[in-house]
Every structure is written in structure tokens, then in C-alpha cells.
């Protein structure tokens, strides 16, 4: 697979499920909001992370974007990407959109993740 490292440092945030829908930051950047019955998760640039008493913020993530669009019939995309990362003890946070997938890794593990993905036969481009 072909991947591209996004340049932004990201935060993964947890808000209470009943939180108001957050306002996206200005300008182009990675931004994702998912709400369930139990929580609202926000992934955004570190400088756009929400604040508040009941907000948990995990900063210092980097994203690898899978070149898309990906067809919904494709099988094993995440397995092909996450298995080599698991083999080198890199934890991931995955975000999927209609067109593609993003694999987030801690910034400190980015170099190890890129090396493992390349060794597994994937192409990784710097962002």
C-alpha cells in the first residue's frame, strides 16, 4: 500500500458524550469527530485540542494516510498495516473516512513505524 505521513502533530481527545459538537479549526488540517452513547472522540491538530474539566487529551500523535480512495470491497487493509506495527510494539489509533484510512502512531514511534511498514512492502512518503 501507498501511505503518506501527514505533517501535523495531532491530539486524540475524549469528551463526555453529551458535549456540544466542537467547532472545527480554521484552515485545512486533519479533524475527526466521532460520537457514541459513551463518549465523543476528537482527533485534531495539537493546537486545536478542546479544553475543559472533563476533557482528556492525548497529544503527540502522527498520522499516516493510506492513498485512496479505497474500494469498500477491499479486505485486510488494516490487517496489512497494523500487523507489522504490532510486531514492533507500535500502538495505533485508526480513523477511517469514506475514501481512505488513517493510522495514527505516537510521534516517538513514527520512525519505527515507517521502517516496519517499508519492510512489510508498503511505500511511505514523508509529509
ChimeraX attribute file (.defattr): number of C-alpha atoms within 10 A of each C-alpha:
attribute: neighborCount
match mode: 1-to-1
recipient: residues
	/A:1	15
	/A:2	15
	/A:3	24
	/A:4	17
	/A:5	19
	/A:6	18
	/A:7	13
	/A:8	17
	/A:9	17
	/A:10	27
	/A:11	25
	/A:12	20
	/A:13	20
	/A:14	20
	/A:15	22
	/A:16	16
	/A:17	15
	/A:18	12
	/A:19	12
	/A:20	9
	/A:21	12
	/A:22	12
	/A:23	8
	/A:24	15
	/A:25	14
	/A:26	7
	/A:27	6
	/A:28	7
	/A:29	14
	/A:30	17
	/A:31	14
	/A:32	14
	/A:33	15
	/A:34	13
	/A:35	16
	/A:36	10
	/A:37	8
	/A:38	10
	/A:39	14
	/A:40	20
	/A:41	20
	/A:42	22
	/A:43	25
	/A:44	24
	/A:45	20
	/A:46	18
	/A:47	12
	/A:48	15
	/A:49	20
	/A:50	18
	/A:51	11
	/A:52	8
	/A:53	6
	/A:54	10
	/A:55	15
	/A:56	17
	/A:57	19
	/A:58	14
	/A:59	19
	/A:60	17
	/A:61	24
	/A:62	25
	/A:63	27
	/A:64	24
	/A:65	21
	/A:66	23
	/A:67	15
	/A:68	13
	/A:69	11
	/A:70	14
	/A:71	10
	/A:72	9
	/A:73	6
	/A:74	7
	/A:75	9
	/A:76	9
	/A:77	12
	/A:78	14
	/A:79	10
	/A:80	15
	/A:81	19
	/A:82	20
	/A:83	15
	/A:84	19
	/A:85	22
	/A:86	13
	/A:87	9
	/A:88	13
	/A:89	12
	/A:90	19
	/A:91	15
	/A:92	19
	/A:93	15
	/A:94	14
	/A:95	16
	/A:96	13
	/A:97	10
	/A:98	10
	/A:99	12
	/A:100	15
	/A:101	21
	/A:102	23
	/A:103	21
	/A:104	26
	/A:105	24
	/A:106	21
	/A:107	16
	/A:108	12
	/A:109	17
	/A:110	18
	/A:111	12
	/A:112	16
	/A:113	27
	/A:114	23
	/A:115	16
	/A:116	21
	/A:117	22
	/A:118	16
	/A:119	11
	/A:120	15
	/A:121	11
	/A:122	16
	/A:123	15
	/A:124	20
	/A:125	13
	/A:126	10
	/A:127	12
